[in-house]
Amino acid sequence: MYDRGEGVPEGDAKAVHWYRKAAEQGYTDAQFTLGGMYYKGEGVFEDYVQAYAWWNIATTRGDKGAK
């Protein structure tokens, strides 16, 4: 919701917070999206290593887009 500003003020940092919580619980879509946010530096400092790490986790869980 924070990522797109749906019902709440848009905020990338808040979106990262909630994506991380979901990603750590194993939600593949959140892992993929969190990787993209690190790659683009949205709500966090640009970090290609973190982006790769989250995309790699998403890939091992079956997300073809993360590959």
Backbone bond lengths (Angstrom), bond angles and torsions (degrees), N, CA, C in turn:
res aa  C-N    CA-C-N  psi(-1)  N-CA   C-N-CA  omega(-1)  CA-C   N-CA-C  phi
1 M - - - 1.445 - - 1.536 111.04 -
2 Y 1.332 116.28 -41.45 1.465 119.83 179.19 1.526 111.44 -68.48
3 D 1.321 116.70 -30.70 1.459 121.01 -178.86 1.528 111.08 -62.36
4 R 1.322 116.32 -38.77 1.467 120.94 -177.19 1.527 113.23 -109.05
5 G 1.330 117.12 -2.61 1.464 119.99 -179.60 1.517 112.72 69.76
6 E 1.323 117.05 36.82 1.464 121.48 -179.03 1.528 109.84 -91.41
7 G 1.326 116.52 102.40 1.455 121.84 178.28 1.526 113.94 82.14
8 V 1.309 116.80 -6.58 1.469 122.99 178.50 1.521 107.69 -141.49
9 P 1.327 117.43 160.10 1.466 118.19 176.25 1.535 110.31 -62.92
10 E 1.313 116.26 137.12 1.460 120.63 179.50 1.523 109.52 -65.24
11 G 1.322 115.70 135.61 1.465 119.83 179.45 1.510 110.82 -162.02
12 D 1.330 115.45 113.18 1.461 119.95 -177.24 1.524 112.78 -63.55
13 A 1.330 118.11 -38.12 1.464 120.23 -178.99 1.521 110.67 -63.62
14 K 1.325 117.30 -41.82 1.474 121.26 177.05 1.518 110.26 -66.12
15 A 1.330 116.33 -39.11 1.463 120.33 178.67 1.520 110.41 -61.61
16 V 1.331 117.01 -43.82 1.469 120.97 178.48 1.523 109.99 -60.02
17 H 1.313 116.79 -42.79 1.464 121.31 179.13 1.527 111.10 -54.88
18 W 1.323 116.33 -48.85 1.471 120.10 -177.16 1.527 112.55 -76.64
19 Y 1.325 117.71 -35.11 1.470 119.51 174.67 1.525 110.18 -62.40
20 R 1.337 116.71 -41.08 1.468 120.23 179.96 1.530 110.57 -62.00
21 K 1.328 116.99 -44.56 1.467 120.21 178.58 1.527 110.76 -58.32
22 A 1.327 116.68 -44.65 1.459 120.59 179.74 1.524 111.02 -68.86
23 A 1.333 116.91 -40.60 1.464 121.28 -178.98 1.527 110.71 -63.45
24 E 1.310 116.55 -41.03 1.458 120.40 179.61 1.524 112.25 -67.08
25 Q 1.325 116.82 -21.09 1.456 121.26 177.19 1.525 111.85 -90.32
26 G 1.345 116.39 1.29 1.453 120.17 173.87 1.510 116.36 99.33
27 Y 1.329 118.98 10.14 1.460 121.01 179.42 1.531 109.64 -78.11
28 T 1.319 114.93 112.93 1.458 121.81 -173.27 1.523 112.30 -61.53
29 D 1.318 118.06 -43.07 1.471 119.98 179.74 1.526 111.18 -60.38
30 A 1.313 116.60 -39.00 1.465 120.44 178.56 1.526 110.64 -67.83
31 Q 1.322 117.65 -37.79 1.466 121.34 177.91 1.526 110.12 -62.80
32 F 1.312 115.70 -44.90 1.465 120.85 178.90 1.526 111.00 -62.39
33 T 1.321 117.00 -47.73 1.461 121.63 -177.97 1.523 111.21 -66.13
34 L 1.321 117.43 -40.57 1.458 121.20 178.51 1.531 110.25 -61.97
35 G 1.314 116.83 -39.76 1.462 120.44 175.49 1.519 111.17 -58.82
36 G 1.315 116.70 -42.22 1.461 121.09 178.65 1.516 112.80 -65.25
37 M 1.322 116.37 -36.22 1.464 119.86 179.60 1.524 110.53 -68.75
38 Y 1.331 116.87 -38.53 1.465 119.40 174.73 1.520 110.97 -66.57
39 Y 1.309 117.18 -39.10 1.463 121.49 -179.45 1.530 111.34 -62.48
40 K 1.332 116.03 -41.99 1.461 121.36 -176.86 1.532 113.26 -90.76
41 G 1.328 117.07 -11.37 1.461 119.83 -176.67 1.514 112.49 72.21
42 E 1.305 116.64 38.29 1.473 121.37 179.54 1.521 109.61 -96.42
43 G 1.324 116.55 107.49 1.457 121.35 179.04 1.516 113.66 82.96
44 V 1.309 117.08 -7.81 1.468 124.31 177.65 1.519 107.54 -143.85
45 F 1.326 116.45 165.74 1.458 118.82 173.15 1.516 108.82 -68.78
46 E 1.317 116.59 142.39 1.461 122.14 177.34 1.528 108.68 -55.39
47 D 1.316 116.34 126.73 1.474 120.19 -176.46 1.522 108.17 -149.30
48 Y 1.328 115.50 99.38 1.461 120.57 -177.08 1.521 112.68 -67.57
49 V 1.319 117.15 -28.43 1.465 119.86 178.89 1.527 109.92 -68.35
50 Q 1.336 116.44 -45.31 1.468 119.92 176.97 1.529 110.85 -64.45
51 A 1.326 116.55 -39.90 1.467 120.13 177.92 1.521 109.90 -58.96
52 Y 1.327 116.17 -49.25 1.462 120.57 179.42 1.522 111.21 -60.41
53 A 1.329 116.49 -42.95 1.466 120.61 -178.57 1.523 111.37 -60.35
54 W 1.340 117.24 -47.55 1.466 119.51 -179.07 1.525 111.33 -68.87
55 W 1.325 117.02 -38.27 1.463 119.32 177.52 1.525 110.69 -66.46
56 N 1.312 117.18 -37.20 1.455 120.88 178.20 1.531 111.03 -63.76
57 I 1.320 116.46 -43.13 1.466 120.51 177.10 1.526 109.92 -61.58
58 A 1.321 116.51 -45.55 1.469 120.26 179.55 1.525 110.96 -62.17
59 T 1.326 116.91 -38.31 1.464 121.00 179.03 1.521 111.01 -63.45
60 T 1.325 116.66 -44.40 1.468 119.68 -179.78 1.522 112.09 -66.52
61 R 1.322 116.07 -20.08 1.476 120.22 178.01 1.526 111.56 -94.32
62 G 1.343 116.35 7.07 1.458 119.67 172.44 1.509 117.69 102.25
63 D 1.314 119.25 4.93 1.464 121.38 178.84 1.523 109.19 -79.56
64 K 1.321 116.19 108.11 1.461 121.21 -177.42 1.529 111.96 -68.87
65 G 1.313 119.25 -30.57 1.447 123.39 179.72 1.525 112.55 -67.82
66 A 1.319 116.56 -28.82 1.459 119.92 -178.67 1.524 111.90 -74.31
67 K 1.310 116.65 -21.44 1.457 121.02 -178.83 1.499 110.03 -64.45
